[in-house]
Amino acid sequence: MNLTKHIPAAVTNKVGRLGLRISKKSPSLLFAGGLVGVIGGSVLACRATVKAVPAVENFQAEIKDVKLEGLKHHESTIDYRKDLTYIYWKNTLVIAKLYAPAVVVGGIGIACLTGSHLQLTRRNNALMAAYATLNAAYENYRERVREEVGEERELDLYHAAKTELMVGDDGEPRQIKAVDPNKFSPYARFFNEASEHWQDDPELNRLWITCQQEYLNLTLRARGHVFLNEAYDALDLERSSAGQVVGWVMGGEGDNFIDFGLYSAYQARNFDAREPNFLLDFNVDGVVVDLIGG
């Protein structure tokens, strides 16, 4: 008899959603359970130690009595060893029983912590694989767009650049490229007057950026890896949390070189600047912290 036919769909849906929520939060639940187990095991071990003190004293007293009886009655070596073996075995069981709850609870806690770590590792590996797949598909798409509309136009589309009018220092209107800072890669940064290395001369700025890019490429070839935050530091740009794990690594599936993606444009809400800002969209390989030394 199939009982599921008589269970309302609403009930099965709720059960399914509950199971999905539990599965989603299982690493956190296992981690919390692991902490409770480890702490509980430590507390039980402390209590067992207090109880074990008289047990150990009794153990030592029994061994002393066996030795004295053996000397007094001139027992044979075989009988003496049998008595000692029995005393050791009996008292070992007593002490083991005292510490058994602590070992079991602590072992469960360690197992939960290990399970939490394994689940997070599997999920991170799956996310990295999904990221690599999506990134490859996206790069293939960009390549097809370049072939269709040309490299310069593709860059304009990629950076969401729009043509705007701005009045120059001579009072004449001119067309400029303006980009919205909310419409590009989360790794991208504007190199502008906020950086201590900014100069009023755009060619000096371009030269400085190019020199830093070459320096980091030398570092990549020499050391084997470079983090995105290191590129931010070289340009005096604000660090990011992602920059601690995202970057470049030699010998991987990335480009094996660092490209700042230098793109000259104005910020959409900063048209009054005398010179265009430089939008830097770094060609990071993705999360590389696990690939270093691999």
C-alpha positions in Angstrom: 0.0 0.0 0.0 1.4 3.4 -1.0 0.8 5.7 1.9 2.2 8.8 0.0 -1.0 8.8 -2.1 -3.0 9.7 1.0 -0.7 12.5 2.2 -1.7 16.0 1.1 0.6 17.7 -1.3 0.9 20.7 1.0 2.3 18.5 3.7 4.9 16.9 1.5 5.9 20.3 0.2 6.4 21.6 3.7 8.4 18.6 4.6 10.5 19.0 1.5 11.2 22.7 2.2 12.1 21.9 5.8 14.6 19.2 4.6 16.1 21.7 2.2 16.5 24.3 4.9 18.2 21.8 7.2 20.5 20.7 4.4 21.4 24.3 3.7 22.2 25.1 7.3 23.7 21.7 8.1 27.4 23.0 8.2 26.3 25.6 10.8 24.3 23.0 12.7 27.2 20.5 12.7 29.7 23.2 13.7 27.4 24.3 16.7 26.9 20.6 17.6 30.7 20.1 17.4 31.4 22.9 19.7 28.8 21.7 22.2 30.3 18.2 22.0 33.9 19.3 22.5 33.0 21.6 25.4 30.7 19.0 27.0 33.4 16.3 26.6 36.0 18.6 28.3 33.5 19.2 31.2 32.9 15.4 31.6 36.6 14.7 31.5 37.2 17.2 34.3 34.4 15.5 36.4 35.8 12.1 35.6 39.3 13.2 36.7 37.9 14.2 40.1 36.3 10.8 40.5 39.4 9.0 39.1 41.6 10.3 42.0 40.3 7.8 44.6 40.2 5.1 41.9 43.8 5.6 41.1 44.7 5.6 44.9 42.8 2.4 45.3 44.6 1.0 42.2 48.0 1.8 43.8 47.0 0.4 47.1 45.9 -3.0 45.6 49.2 -3.3 43.7 51.1 -2.6 46.9 49.0 -5.3 48.7 49.7 -7.8 45.9 53.4 -7.2 46.1 53.4 -7.5 49.9 51.4 -10.7 49.8 53.7 -12.2 47.2 56.7 -11.5 49.4 55.0 -12.7 52.5 53.8 -16.1 51.1 56.6 -16.6 48.6 54.2 -16.9 45.7 55.5 -18.3 42.5 56.3 -15.9 39.6 53.3 -17.2 37.6 50.8 -16.6 40.5 52.3 -13.2 41.2 51.9 -12.1 37.5 48.3 -13.4 37.4 47.4 -11.3 40.4 49.0 -8.2 39.0 47.3 -8.7 35.6 43.9 -9.1 37.3 44.5 -5.9 39.3 45.6 -3.9 36.3 42.7 -5.2 34.2 40.0 -4.5 36.8 41.2 -1.0 37.6 41.7 -0.1 33.9 38.0 -1.0 33.3 37.0 1.2 36.3 39.0 4.2 35.0 37.8 3.6 31.4 34.1 3.6 32.6 34.8 7.0 34.3 36.2 8.6 31.1 33.9 6.8 28.6 31.2 9.5 28.5 33.8 12.2 28.0 35.4 10.2 25.1 32.0 9.5 23.5 30.7 13.1 23.7 34.1 14.6 22.7 34.3 12.1 19.8 30.9 13.1 18.6 31.8 16.7 18.8 35.0 16.2 16.7 33.0 14.2 14.2 30.5 17.0 13.8 33.3 19.6 13.3 34.9 17.3 10.7 31.5 16.9 9.0 31.0 20.6 8.9 34.4 21.2 7.4 33.9 18.5 4.7 30.5 19.9 3.7 31.9 23.5 3.4 34.9 22.2 1.4 32.6 20.3 -1.0 30.4 23.4 -1.4 33.4 25.7 -2.0 34.7 23.3 -4.6 31.3 23.2 -6.3 31.1 27.0 -6.3 34.6 27.3 -7.7 33.8 24.8 -10.4 30.6 26.7 -11.2 32.5 30.0 -11.3 35.1 28.6 -13.7 32.3 27.3 -16.0 30.4 30.6 -16.0 33.5 32.6 -16.4 34.6 30.5 -19.5 31.1 30.9 -21.0 31.1 34.6 -20.4 34.6 35.1 -22.0 33.4 33.1 -25.0 30.4 35.3 -25.3 32.6 38.5 -25.1 34.8 37.0 -27.8 31.8 36.5 -30.1 30.7 40.1 -29.4 34.2 41.4 -30.3 34.1 39.6 -33.6 30.7 41.1 -34.3 31.0 44.7 -33.3 34.8 45.2 -32.9 37.0 45.4 -29.8 36.5 49.1 -29.0 32.7 48.9 -29.2 32.7 45.7 -27.2 34.7 47.5 -24.4 32.2 50.4 -24.4 29.4 47.9 -24.0 31.2 45.9 -21.4 31.8 49.0 -19.3 28.3 50.4 -19.9 29.9 53.5 -21.4 27.7 56.2 -22.8 28.5 59.2 -24.9 27.9 62.5 -23.1 28.4 66.2 -23.8 30.8 68.2 -21.6 31.9 71.8 -21.8 35.7 72.0 -22.0 38.1 74.6 -20.6 37.7 76.5 -23.8 34.0 76.8 -23.4 33.3 74.4 -26.3 31.1 71.3 -25.9 32.7 68.0 -26.6 31.8 64.4 -26.5 33.1 62.1 -23.8 32.7 58.6 -22.6 31.0 58.3 -19.2 30.7 55.1 -17.2 28.3 54.3 -14.3 30.4 53.1 -11.3 27.5 50.8 -10.4 27.6 48.8 -13.7 31.0 47.1 -13.9 32.9 44.2 -12.3 33.0 44.1 -8.5 36.8 43.9 -8.8 37.1 47.0 -10.9 38.3 50.3 -9.5 38.6 53.9 -10.7 42.2 55.3 -10.6 41.6 59.0 -10.0 42.6 61.9 -7.7 41.7 59.9 -4.6 44.9 58.0 -5.1 48.1 59.6 -3.8 49.8 58.6 -7.1 47.3 60.6 -9.3 48.8 63.3 -11.5 47.1 66.0 -13.5 48.9 64.7 -16.6 46.9 61.7 -18.1 50.0 60.3 -19.8 51.9 60.2 -16.5 49.0 58.4 -14.9 48.9 55.9 -17.8 52.7 55.4 -17.5 52.4 54.9 -13.7 49.6 52.3 -14.1 51.5 50.4 -16.8 54.7 50.3 -14.6 52.7 48.9 -11.7 51.2 46.3 -13.9 54.6 45.2 -15.2 56.0 45.1 -11.7 53.2 42.8 -10.6 53.7 40.6 -13.6 57.3 40.2 -12.6 56.2 39.3 -9.1 53.7 36.8 -10.5 56.4 35.1 -12.5 58.9 35.1 -9.6 56.6 34.1 -6.8 53.9 32.2 -8.6 50.9 34.1 -7.3 49.6 37.7 -6.7 46.5 38.7 -4.7 44.1 41.4 -6.0 44.7 43.4 -2.8 48.3 43.7 -3.7 47.4 45.3 -7.0 45.1 47.7 -5.1 47.9 48.5 -2.7 50.3 49.3 -5.5 47.9 51.8 -6.9 46.7 53.2 -3.5 43.2 51.9 -4.1 40.8 50.7 -1.5 41.1 47.0 -0.5 38.3 44.5 -0.6 37.4 41.3 1.3 37.4 39.4 -2.0 40.8 40.7 -2.8 42.2 38.5 0.0 41.5 35.3 -1.9 41.0 36.5 -5.5 44.0 37.1 -7.8 46.4 35.4 -10.2 48.4 32.2 -10.2 51.0 30.9 -12.6 50.5 27.6 -14.3 46.8 27.5 -13.7 43.8 27.7 -16.1 43.9 31.5 -16.2 45.8 33.9 -18.5 49.1 33.5 -16.6 49.6 37.3 -16.8 48.1 40.3 -15.1 46.2 42.9 -17.1 44.7 45.9 -15.4 42.2 46.3 -18.2 43.1 50.0 -18.5 40.1 52.0 -19.9 40.0 55.8 -20.0 36.6 57.3 -19.3 34.8 59.8 -17.0 32.7 58.8 -14.1 29.1 59.4 -14.9 28.7 61.7 -11.9 32.1 63.4 -12.1 31.9 65.3 -15.5 33.6 68.4 -14.1 36.9 66.7 -13.7 39.6 68.2 -16.0 41.0 64.8 -17.0 39.2 61.5 -17.5 39.6 58.8 -14.8 41.1 55.4 -15.6 38.8 52.5 -15.1 40.8 49.4 -14.1 39.0 46.0 -14.6 41.5 43.4 -13.5 41.6 40.0 -15.3 41.7 38.0 -12.1 41.8 34.2 -12.4 39.2 33.9 -9.7 39.7 32.4 -6.2 43.3 31.2 -6.2 44.0 30.9 -2.5 43.5 27.1 -2.7 45.6 26.8 -5.8 48.8 28.3 -4.3 51.4 25.5 -3.9 49.0 23.0 -5.5 
